[in-house]
Every structure is written in structure tokens, then in C-alpha cells.
Amino acid sequence: MKITILSSFIVLGSLHAGAQETDNAVVTPKYAIKVYNSFGYQNSVRYNGVGPGSTTHRLKDMTLLKPSIAFMWNDKKGNSREIELSSFSINRRDDRSYRGNVSIIGMKIMTTDISLRYESIINFAKKKDWKLKPSLGTGLNPYVLVDRYVPYTSTSYPRTDQRYGLRAYVAPRLNYNVSKRVFIDLNIPITVATMEFAHQKDLAPVLGGNASYGTANFEAFPMQVSARLGVGIRL
């Protein structure tokens, strides 16, 4: 919710700044702030465990609205670096079922989701008077996702699921300079590889106190298609 509100202010600021510009010459300030929206589709497979008890988890996920904030700066060679807070959320959910006034099943679920992105961008068009500028980015996207389950009934036991991952990608980019300060950024990230470590910890007394399970997954060129549209303000 906070990211969405902040995104709205940046977009409004971008439009206001664009309306103020009367000079079509484009300058290249060192720093810029961007607000993105990501669109994407993902079809992934994750394997848990080995042997007869192993499981396969298939995920199909479509993203239509995912705002985020990024900060960009230029180096002396005219290329760029960018860091983005892709997602940040801490949620708590209560899920219970009752029979009369007695809780028969349910749990408290606490979720932490943090994702960052760092990208190095090579700018092919470095002339200040070019409106349309192609570039190519290479980046890393580390992420952490933790789910903690605390049951309300004595027949179930607490559990913690943790996922730590890293995605590597390349991103063809196209920037359009609306004015000296305002620009539009369209890029298409292509995921080259993903690595993920998943860890599950069950606090079950019948198992002697707790039981831990861990799996590692690596996938080259996974089925992940995405596009990002951003509005930026040069500072």
C-alpha cells in the first residue's frame, strides 16, 4: 500500500515536470528516480526431497500490476547503474474454523517478502540530443520469502518455510526522453538462470523436538516472460 501511494506521487510529479518543460534539448543529470510497473508470466517447477516421498511443485503465475521504486545513477563513461526495491511486505493472517464457539482448526500465518534488484546498464546512444535511446542491462535479483505457521489447535505443530533465491538476467531497454527531466523506460528482462534454496522446519515434539528439510534448485533459462514500463525524473 505504501509503495503504491509513493508511486502515485512520483507519476504525478513526472507529469507536472513534463508540462513545465519548454526546451526540447535533453541533458543527462547524474541521478534519476523511477517508478515501474511490471507485467509478467511465470511457469516454474520445484522439486522437494528424493525417493518415494519426493514431491514436484508446479507454479503458473501472471502479474498484471506490480509497482516498484528504483534509483539510477550514471558513471563517467555515460553508462548507468540501477538499484530497485522490487518488493517489500510483512503480512499476518489469521485463518480459523469454528464449530459453535469452539475453534476446531486454524492457524496464524506470518509472511515476509523482500526482493531487490541491481542492474548494470550499457547505453548505446550517448548523445544528449537523442530522444530515443537503446541500452542493455545485466542484473541480479536476490529475494527472501519466509512463511511461519502457528496452529491454534494442539493436533498441529508450528512450521517455518524459508526460500532464499537469486535470479540472473539480461534486459534490452529503450528510453524515450519526454523532456529534459522526464523520460519513459521500457525494458524486457530475460531470465538466464535461477538458484533457490528452500528450507522447512517443523517443531513437532513427536519427532524429537523439530525436523528440518532443505532442498536446492537450479534452473537455466526458466519459463519467465516479463516486461517493465517505468517513468523517471532526472534530478
Buried (B, 14 or more C-beta within 10 A) or exposed (E): EEBEEEBEEBBEBBEEBBEEBEEEEBEBEEEBBBBBBBBBEBEBEBEBEEEEEEEEEEEEEEEEEBBBBBBBEBEEEBBBBBBBBBBBEEEEEEEEEEEEEEEEBBBBBBBBBBBBBEBBBBBEBEEEEBEEBEBBBBBEBBBEBBBBBBBBEEEBBBBBBBBBBEBBBBBEBEBEBBBBBBBBBEBBBEBEEBBBEBBBBBBBEEEEEBBEEEBEBEBEEBEBBBBBEBBBBBE
